[in-house]
């Protein structure tokens, strides 16, 4: 059996509010598609595949749905899911304690999330 060479280029970027990017309060998951399209245009990439893991999964899937002519495939590995309020489905139910604490802090806002991360980095008293 012989295999042909495969060319693959990995392109990654920070979603709004992550890394060095600017937050976009109130954004929806589909708002990432025009950002991906602008990156593809800038790099002269006609067609690409998208992949997201954890919090990137909910960005990969709508990107593929909203850019069908540009995105050939999509994958989500361990992607987070929706929550439907008190008494409804919550994707963190049954999750590890630290993950649940992180998500619950993030739901309270930036200040609570930063405090949660400070506590994790500092470790137990």
N, C-alpha and C positions, 0 to 999 in steps of 0.2 A: 504494500500500500504506500502510495506517495502523497505528500501534502503540498499544496501550493503555498507560497509565502502569503502572510496576512498582514495588511497594513492597518494599524489602529492608532489613533491619536486620542489621548485622554485630555479633555478640556474640563476644567473645574472652576467654579466661582463661588463667592460667598452670597448666599441668599440675603435679601434685605434684612438688616438687623443682626447679621452674623459677621464675625471677623471684622474687617475694616469697612464694611458696607454701612450705608445709612438705613436706619429703621424706616419703615413705612407703616405707621399705625393704621389699622383698619383694612389692611390689604387682604385679599382673598387668595386662595391657592392658585387660581387661574391667572392671577396678575403676573406670575412668573413667565408666562409664555412670551410676551413681547420682549422681556429681558433676554431670554434664550435666543429669540429670533435676532435681536440686535447683535448679540455675540457671534452667532453664526454668520450674519452679514459681514461683520467686521473682519472675521477670519476667512471670508470667502468659502464657507462650507455650505454646499447645497443641501445635503441630506445627512442626518446624524441619528444616532440612537441615544436614548437618555436612560439613566440609571439613578436611582435614589435609594439610600438606606436610611433607616430611622426617620428623622424629620424631613429628609429629602424625598422620600417616597411620595408623599402627597404633592410634591412639586413636579415630579417626573410624569406622573399619570395625566394630569390636566395639560401639561405641555404637549404630550403626544396627541391628546384629543383635540387641542386647539390649533395645532400646527401639523395637520395630517400630510401636507405636501413636503414638509421639511423633516419630520421625525418618522423614521422607518420602523423603530421598535422602542418599547419601553419596558423597564423592569423596576420593581420595587421590592426591596429586601428588608424585612423587619420594619416596614413603614408604620408610623403611628396612625391612629384612626380618630374618628370623631367622638365627641361627647354630646349627649343630648340632655344635659341638665340633671337636676336632682331627681332620683328615681328612674332615670333613663339609662341607656347604654353609656358606659364610660370605658374607653379603651385601656385605662390604667387599672381597672379592677383586676385584682389578683397579681399585679406586678410586684417586682422587688421593691422593698421599702424605700431605698434610695431613689429609684426611678420615680416612684409615686410622689415622694417629697419634692423632687425637682419639678415635675409637671404641676403639682398643686401650687408651688411657689411661683412658677411662671404665669399661672392663671391669675395670680394676685397682682402681677405687674413687675416692672423692671427692678424696682427697689427690693422687693421680696426675693426675686430670682437671684440678684447679686448677693444678698445676704445668705441665701441657701448655698451658693457656690463658695462663698468665703468660709462657711462652716465646714463644708466638705474638704476644702483645701487645708484648713487649719487642723482638722481631725478632732477626735474627742478631747474634751478638756482634761 
